Amino acid sequence: MDKLPTQLKKARLKKGLSQQEAADKLQVTRQSISSWENGHSRPDLYNLKLLSHTYEVPLDKLVKDNHYLDLQIESDREEFLRIFDLLQQRELERVQKIETYLLILIVVIGLIPILGLITSTYAVCQQSYKLTHHKYHWLPAAVLTGSLLINGLLAYSAVVHHWLNLTWY
């Protein structure tokens, strides 16, 4: 049984307020107060809190043993959970989109050193061929080999760590 209308009217009268005075304090219409007290409609949770404060009655006393309010709270909870799931799904989609852009950026940035290594390999090979009589003719090839090894290890670690989601500890 819905006891809220009776409890609202009783609390208002105990406080000594007319419907219009209560409406003015709550910044609602007098018809809203009348509708709530006659059981034609129910105040939302925000207005229930204001009613409790205005009438100086604990909120739990107003809503005690109120089946309809329990249903409204359950309905609000389900709506909140639905909206929360929707927001969580949108956030996940946004994160996946960012991860995709970052992956594309990593691939593009990863291609730059590879292109640099290809051109420097060609240059080193050409220069080494021309400088075979110089005593340090092996130095550009050694530097290039070291660069290739470091670049390969960095590429391997990026693939293992980010794409395969493996950890090293």
C-alpha positions in Angstrom: 0.0 0.0 0.0 1.2 3.5 -0.9 1.5 5.4 2.4 3.6 8.3 1.0 0.6 10.6 0.2 -0.7 10.3 3.7 2.7 10.7 5.2 3.4 13.9 3.1 0.1 15.5 4.1 0.6 14.6 7.7 4.1 16.0 7.8 3.0 19.3 6.0 0.1 19.8 8.4 2.4 19.1 11.4 4.8 21.7 10.2 1.8 24.1 9.9 2.2 24.8 6.2 -0.5 25.3 3.6 -0.1 23.5 0.2 0.9 26.9 -1.3 3.4 27.7 1.4 5.0 24.3 0.9 5.0 24.7 -2.9 6.7 28.1 -2.5 9.4 26.7 -0.3 10.0 23.8 -2.7 9.7 26.0 -5.8 7.1 23.7 -7.3 3.4 24.4 -8.0 0.6 24.0 -5.5 -0.9 21.4 -7.9 2.3 19.3 -7.5 1.9 19.3 -3.7 -1.8 18.4 -4.1 -1.1 15.7 -6.6 1.6 14.1 -4.4 -0.7 14.2 -1.3 -3.7 12.7 -3.3 -1.6 9.9 -4.7 -2.1 11.0 -8.3 1.7 11.3 -8.8 4.8 10.8 -6.7 7.7 13.2 -6.1 11.0 12.2 -7.5 13.9 11.5 -5.2 15.2 15.1 -5.4 11.9 16.5 -4.3 11.5 13.8 -1.6 14.8 15.1 -0.2 13.5 18.7 -0.3 10.2 17.6 1.3 12.1 15.9 4.1 14.2 18.9 4.7 11.3 21.4 4.5 9.0 19.3 6.8 11.9 18.5 9.1 11.1 14.8 8.9 13.7 12.1 8.3 13.6 10.9 4.7 13.4 7.2 5.8 10.2 8.1 7.8 8.6 9.5 4.7 9.4 6.5 2.5 9.1 3.8 5.1 6.9 0.8 4.0 6.3 2.4 0.6 6.1 -0.3 -2.1 5.7 2.1 -5.0 8.8 4.1 -4.0 10.8 0.9 -3.7 9.7 0.1 -7.3 10.7 3.6 -8.4 14.1 3.2 -6.8 14.7 -0.2 -8.4 13.6 1.3 -11.8 16.0 4.2 -11.3 18.8 1.8 -10.3 18.2 -0.3 -13.4 18.2 2.8 -15.6 21.4 4.0 -14.0 23.1 0.6 -14.6 21.9 0.7 -18.2 23.4 4.2 -18.7 26.6 3.2 -16.9 27.0 0.2 -19.2 26.4 2.4 -22.2 29.0 4.9 -21.0 31.4 2.1 -20.2 31.0 0.7 -23.7 31.5 4.1 -25.3 34.7 4.7 -23.3 36.0 1.3 -24.3 35.3 2.1 -28.0 37.1 5.5 -27.5 40.1 3.8 -25.9 40.2 1.2 -28.7 40.1 4.0 -31.3 43.0 5.8 -29.6 45.0 2.5 -29.4 44.4 2.0 -33.2 45.7 5.5 -33.9 48.7 4.9 -31.7 49.4 1.6 -33.4 49.4 3.4 -36.8 51.7 6.1 -35.4 54.1 3.4 -34.1 54.2 1.7 -37.4 54.8 4.9 -39.3 57.5 6.0 -36.9 58.9 2.5 -37.0 59.3 2.7 -40.7 61.4 5.9 -40.6 64.5 4.2 -39.0 64.1 1.2 -41.4 64.1 3.5 -44.4 67.1 5.3 -42.8 68.9 2.0 -42.4 68.2 1.0 -46.0 69.6 4.2 -47.4 72.5 4.2 -44.9 73.3 0.6 -45.9 73.5 1.6 -49.5 75.7 4.6 -48.6 78.0 2.5 -46.4 78.4 -0.2 -49.0 79.2 2.4 -51.7 81.6 4.3 -49.4 83.3 1.1 -48.1 83.8 0.0 -51.7 85.5 3.3 -52.5 87.6 3.3 -49.3 88.9 -0.2 -49.2 92.5 1.1 -49.1 91.8 3.2 -45.9 92.8 1.7 -42.6 89.3 2.3 -41.0 87.3 1.1 -44.0 85.5 -1.4 -41.8 84.2 1.3 -39.3 81.0 2.4 -41.2 80.0 -1.3 -41.8 80.5 -2.0 -38.0 78.4 1.0 -37.0 75.7 0.0 -39.5 75.7 -3.6 -38.2 75.4 -2.3 -34.6 72.5 -0.1 -35.7 70.8 -3.0 -37.4 71.1 -5.1 -34.3 69.8 -2.4 -31.9 66.9 -1.6 -34.3 66.0 -5.3 -34.5 66.1 -5.8 -30.7 63.9 -2.7 -30.2 61.4 -3.9 -32.8 61.3 -7.3 -31.3 60.8 -5.9 -27.8 58.0 -3.6 -29.1 56.2 -6.6 -30.7 56.6 -8.8 -27.7 55.6 -6.2 -25.1 52.8 -4.4 -26.9 51.3 -6.7 -29.5 51.6 -10.0 -27.7 51.0 -8.5 -24.2 53.9 -10.4 -22.7 55.7 -9.1 -19.7 59.4 -9.5 -18.9 59.2 -10.0 -15.1 
